[in-house]
Structure formats: structure tokens, C-alpha cells
Amino acid sequence: NREIIPSSKPQPIDPAFWPEKIPGKSHCSKCSLCETSYVTHVRDACAFLGDGMKRNIDGLEGFVHGRVQNLEDLAWGDSDANAAKEARFSVMHHLMMLARGRHIFDAQWTGCVTGIAVSMLEAGMVDAVVCISCKVDGDAKWSEPEPILARSVTEVMRGRGVKSALAPSLNILDELRDSPDIKKLLFCGDGCAVQAFRAIQHELLVDEVYVLGTNCADNSPTPEDAREFLRLSVPEITGSMNVLEYEFMQDFRVHVKYDNGSGSQSPSYERKPYFSLQFATHVSALSSGRLELGPEATGKGTHENFALATVSSYNILQQMVGSKIKTQGLPRFLGELMATIMTNVGPKGVSFARYSVDYHSLRNYLHCLDFWVSASYATTWKQKRHSES
């Protein structure tokens, strides 16, 4: 039997003060570690404090996988066209191409994440699953994420579909700590939440832990932002239809899934190019994990040049306006034309995944230079001026 060790609970941070009172400030991804009694671990767990992700990955990768990733295959050639290598995709033990199996109604796409969670629960591999359900029922549930500690298949099925706002995955930690019946756990979450969870899992007194990582993309900061994004982007849908979910796809379009009111179990889709959307900060939200591979993944297009061109264009636009871009964007027909051209000439298959990883890495690197290095220079300059005066 496990012994629950009593402890004086630290004071969690009220989520109403996010992000101003949160240690990660504007970079916080709202994993909600700070909203639990485990807030005392934030400096060692948060992906955005101190050495951040480097600290977490360097310290945890070997522990989780038994070895660290192979960084020698960062460069690639034509012979590697359809090969996913560890330098970009981390440690790989066995690469599997997943296709749609038994249809899971209301899943976002293939339902493979839900299917894995259900299978592990049914097989007795785990006693509970941490997944993201919806806070409310109704038309806006796709934008209202709420983590749950699912103990049954019915509860796991509540986690179907992507919720397009930052999900507070870790605010179930205190509930988990106070649940002695849970000895084996499956945690489903994106990168930031997984890193924080791994950093504190030894405190949970759980015998076995499994982690199922999901893609981090397409997330609006708040449910209100997610709804506003769609309202401005596809007013013809949000004004009269029940939106189910949306996602940025490899064809450089936003795919909005909605119920057209016909009573059919097959949802309708609206596809809109995201060159013409109002918030250019959303252009970067590309999912590297969902590749429509078919029978073979074929690398096409020069992904390095494509990533550099995308980052250059993004930064030129940012410099032109000096802040987040809030213009109306391109006319619809020009957006469709650009999306079609980039889909045809741009990277495909695993090359698209490489492009997505490289683009986000370059963009984040430039952001770090702009946010931290520029701030450091500014502080040094002010101190110098102060000493001279």
C-alpha cells in the first residue's frame, strides 16, 4: 500500500491573474502547474524559466528513453527523403505509420490518441487517464478545454477532439495526489505540460507512468481569443453554424469542421487560406505530426529554404508594423492562389515535418534574440548611462 505523506500545501496562484502573476509571464503556456500545490517546483519544471526546455530535455531525455537523441543526422540529403531522423524528431525506438482504424465518432481526425488511451484503460495497463475534456456543453465547447482524471472509457471519450485554446493540463495534480486508488497513470498532453509533468512525477507516488505526447499548435491564449479568431476568419460559418473544431493543415488552409444542421453524422468543412487571416501570428501554427502519408512518405521540396523564406517574411512584416499584425490580410482569392502554389511547390511528407520543426526553431530563436538579448542590451545601456551621469 502506498503511504500518502501529509504536507503543508503551498498557496497556488489564482488563474484569474494569468499571465501577470505567473512566473513565466507572457510566455506562459498555461499548463497550470502554478495553480496547484506543486507550484514550489515551478523553477525546476517550467519550460520557460531559467534554462527552460534545454534543462528539461537534457535532464529527462536519458531518464525517459534510456539514451539521448542522435544529433549527427541534422543535415540530410536526397537519400533521406522519406526518413524521419532523431536530430529533429527526438529519440525514436520504432517508427510507426498510423492510419484510421475503427472510427471514433467526434474524434478530430483519426482518433488514434483516443484509441490508444481507451485500449490501455480497457487492458488494465492504467487505472486512469489524464486528458482534456470540455468545460461546457454546447456550441462553444471546442474552445473550452478542461483536464479530467478519466477512470472509465466513457470519461476518456469526453477527451475526443482538439480544444483550440491553451489547456491547463496539470491542474488535476492535487486530485491525483489525493487519489490512492490510482497506481498506474497515462498522461496525455503537449510538450510544455509533458516537460513539467515529467519534472514532478516522482512526487506523485504513482507506481507506473505512461506519457502520450500530442502536437502543440493552433492554440489561442484563451477561449475568447479562439472564438474571436474564427468569428473574424470565417464569419459565414460562425454566424449560423455550430463549429466543432478547426485546425491549420498542410495545404496552408484552416480547416473548420462544423455541423450544418442536416442531421448527418458526417460533418462539413470550410477550408480557408491562412495567408488572408487577420492575425498573422497564427500563420506559424503548423502541425508537424499529422502527415497524410498514404502508402509512402515522400520528401519533396527544399524545406530549409522554405523555412528561411517563411521566417524572413514573418519578420519583415513584424518590423513593418512594429507589433502584432491586425490588418485584414489578403483578399480571399489571392490567399487561395498562394495556398495552392505553396502546397504544390513546397515540402511534402516528412519534408513538411522538417520544415515545420525548422521554421518554429528559427522563429523562436529570433524571438529569444529580440526579447531577451535586446532587453539585456537595453538594461546594460541604461546602467551605463546612469553611471556616466
Secondary structure, 3 states (H helix, E strand, C coil): CCCCCCCCCCCCCCHHHCCCCCCCHHHCCCCCHHHCHHHHHHHHHCCCCCCHHHHHHHHHHHHHHCCCCCCCCCCCCHHHCCCCCHHHHCCCCCCCCCCCCCCCCCCCCCCHHHHHHHHHHHCCCCCEEEEEEECCCCCCHHHCEEEEEECCHHHHHCCCCCCCECCCHHHHHHHHHCCCCCCEEEEEECHHHHHHHHHHHHHCCCCEEEEEECCCCCCECCHHHHHHHHHHHCHHHHCCCEEEEEEECCCCEEEEEEECCCCCCCCEEEEEECCCCCCHHHHHCCCCCCCCCCCCCCCECCHHHHHHHHHHHHHHHHHHHCCCCCCCCCCHHHHHHHHHHHHHHCCECHHHHHHHHHHHHHHHHHHHHHHHHHHHHHHHHHHHHHHHC
